[in-house]
């Protein structure tokens, strides 16, 4: 997956999380303070999930490369 695809997937996930957060606020079934905490938690979870996914892909990519330096043969 190239960088552009990763960015697009991340932005779509963030937009979906923002929609969930907006729905939590719009439903008004929770007190306003709790709703704010819930929306912040949803957005933070989306961002952290994206960072964790990108980090895991980066680590896997680095593990495939041979170590730098002269080869010992």
C-alpha positions as YAML, in Angstrom:
chain: A
units: angstrom
residues:
- id: 1
  name: UNK
  ca: [0.00, 0.00, 0.00]
- id: 2
  name: UNK
  ca: [1.54, 3.29, -1.01]
- id: 3
  name: UNK
  ca: [1.61, 6.49, 1.02]
- id: 4
  name: UNK
  ca: [-1.32, 8.15, -0.77]
- id: 5
  name: UNK
  ca: [-3.57, 5.17, -0.05]
- id: 6
  name: UNK
  ca: [-2.52, 5.18, 3.61]
- id: 7
  name: UNK
  ca: [-3.31, 8.88, 3.92]
- id: 8
  name: UNK
  ca: [-6.71, 8.46, 2.24]
- id: 9
  name: UNK
  ca: [-7.61, 5.49, 4.46]
- id: 10
  name: UNK
  ca: [-6.55, 7.47, 7.54]
- id: 11
  name: UNK
  ca: [-8.61, 10.49, 6.54]
- id: 12
  name: UNK
  ca: [-11.68, 8.36, 5.84]
- id: 13
  name: UNK
  ca: [-11.33, 6.69, 9.25]
- id: 14
  name: UNK
  ca: [-10.99, 10.07, 10.93]
- id: 15
  name: UNK
  ca: [-14.06, 11.43, 9.13]
- id: 16
  name: UNK
  ca: [-16.07, 8.37, 10.18]
- id: 17
  name: UNK
  ca: [-14.94, 8.84, 13.78]
- id: 18
  name: UNK
  ca: [-15.94, 12.50, 13.60]
- id: 19
  name: UNK
  ca: [-19.38, 11.46, 12.33]
- id: 20
  name: UNK
  ca: [-19.78, 9.07, 15.28]
- id: 21
  name: UNK
  ca: [-18.69, 11.83, 17.64]
- id: 22
  name: UNK
  ca: [-21.19, 14.25, 16.08]
- id: 23
  name: UNK
  ca: [-23.95, 11.65, 16.40]
- id: 24
  name: UNK
  ca: [-23.15, 11.22, 20.10]
- id: 25
  name: UNK
  ca: [-23.52, 14.97, 20.61]
- id: 26
  name: UNK
  ca: [-26.63, 15.22, 18.43]
- id: 27
  name: UNK
  ca: [-28.55, 12.43, 20.19]
- id: 28
  name: UNK
  ca: [-28.29, 14.30, 23.50]
- id: 29
  name: UNK
  ca: [-28.93, 11.15, 25.52]
- id: 30
  name: UNK
  ca: [-25.85, 11.81, 27.63]
- id: 31
  name: UNK
  ca: [-25.17, 14.82, 29.85]
- id: 32
  name: UNK
  ca: [-23.10, 17.41, 27.96]
- id: 33
  name: UNK
  ca: [-19.90, 16.76, 29.92]
- id: 34
  name: UNK
  ca: [-20.12, 13.01, 29.35]
- id: 35
  name: UNK
  ca: [-20.90, 13.54, 25.67]
- id: 36
  name: UNK
  ca: [-17.81, 15.72, 25.27]
- id: 37
  name: UNK
  ca: [-15.65, 13.09, 26.94]
- id: 38
  name: UNK
  ca: [-17.19, 10.38, 24.74]
- id: 39
  name: UNK
  ca: [-16.59, 12.34, 21.54]
- id: 40
  name: UNK
  ca: [-13.02, 13.10, 22.56]
- id: 41
  name: UNK
  ca: [-12.48, 9.42, 23.34]
- id: 42
  name: UNK
  ca: [-13.84, 8.36, 19.94]
- id: 43
  name: UNK
  ca: [-11.62, 10.80, 18.06]
- id: 44
  name: UNK
  ca: [-8.56, 9.96, 20.16]
- id: 45
  name: UNK
  ca: [-9.14, 6.24, 19.65]
- id: 46
  name: UNK
  ca: [-9.32, 6.76, 15.88]
- id: 47
  name: UNK
  ca: [-6.08, 8.74, 15.84]
- id: 48
  name: UNK
  ca: [-4.26, 6.24, 18.08]
- id: 49
  name: UNK
  ca: [-5.48, 3.31, 15.99]
- id: 50
  name: UNK
  ca: [-4.15, 5.01, 12.87]
- id: 51
  name: UNK
  ca: [-0.78, 5.68, 14.50]
- id: 52
  name: UNK
  ca: [-0.54, 2.08, 15.74]
- id: 53
  name: UNK
  ca: [-1.42, 0.73, 12.31]
- id: 54
  name: UNK
  ca: [1.15, 2.95, 10.58]
- id: 55
  name: UNK
  ca: [3.81, 2.02, 13.14]
- id: 56
  name: UNK
  ca: [3.18, -1.70, 12.69]
- id: 57
  name: UNK
  ca: [3.45, -1.35, 8.91]
- id: 58
  name: UNK
  ca: [6.70, 0.61, 9.33]
- id: 59
  name: UNK
  ca: [8.19, -2.01, 11.66]
- id: 60
  name: UNK
  ca: [7.24, -4.83, 9.28]
- id: 61
  name: UNK
  ca: [8.82, -2.95, 6.38]
- id: 62
  name: UNK
  ca: [12.06, -2.46, 8.30]
- id: 63
  name: UNK
  ca: [12.19, -6.13, 9.30]
- id: 64
  name: UNK
  ca: [12.20, -7.21, 5.64]
- id: 65
  name: UNK
  ca: [15.30, -5.22, 4.76]
- id: 66
  name: UNK
  ca: [18.71, -6.80, 5.19]
- id: 67
  name: UNK
  ca: [20.89, -5.18, 7.84]
- id: 68
  name: UNK
  ca: [23.10, -2.32, 6.69]
- id: 69
  name: UNK
  ca: [26.82, -2.74, 6.43]
- id: 70
  name: UNK
  ca: [29.24, -5.06, 4.69]
- id: 71
  name: UNK
  ca: [28.13, -8.64, 4.21]
- id: 72
  name: UNK
  ca: [30.04, -11.30, 6.12]
- id: 73
  name: UNK
  ca: [30.63, -14.22, 3.79]
...
